[in-house]
């Protein structure tokens, strides 16, 4: 996968202010502030670069107010790194292609992985299956 690198000015020109804040500045949208995407078959892709991230089949209702998935579409689709912001220790999830901040992963999800990828809805776009 080819990496995508752009300046902040280039990203600002392409993304909404809220998407820029989340994807490029590691922000977090307010819980429940993003619509809960369609329930149809499809893929959730990075809003910044279009990289396929999560399949609808792995989405579940976590009760957190953010879209949640138990696994990425492919292990190479996302990257992870330790996040110690806000005096917490969490695992940040970012797009492997453009490094856009997506959210965090927690070890309290459902089977089969036991993981909860808690993503910012504004960081993704839904692409229905054709």
C-alpha angles and dihedrals in degrees: 000000000000114000119234119218124180137161121256088252091056092048091047090054091053104038134059114252091255094048090048091051092052102036100038104024099037094246128157126226117229113269112266093012096112124067114253099247122240120296092226122115112278149099133279110223134188109273091215101052109004095244109159107244114164136014121227088237091068096049118108138173106258097173091233099109094245129093108266133197133180096217141009119249088251131004089238093054095078137032129210136209137169115271118199097172120131091024091289134113111228139148113248119212120210137174109269092215103050102010090239114164110247105170137272139300122226132189095236103085132117130274139311094042104014088222131123115203099198104197136185107245092212089062093061141055126207119237112191120217112258 
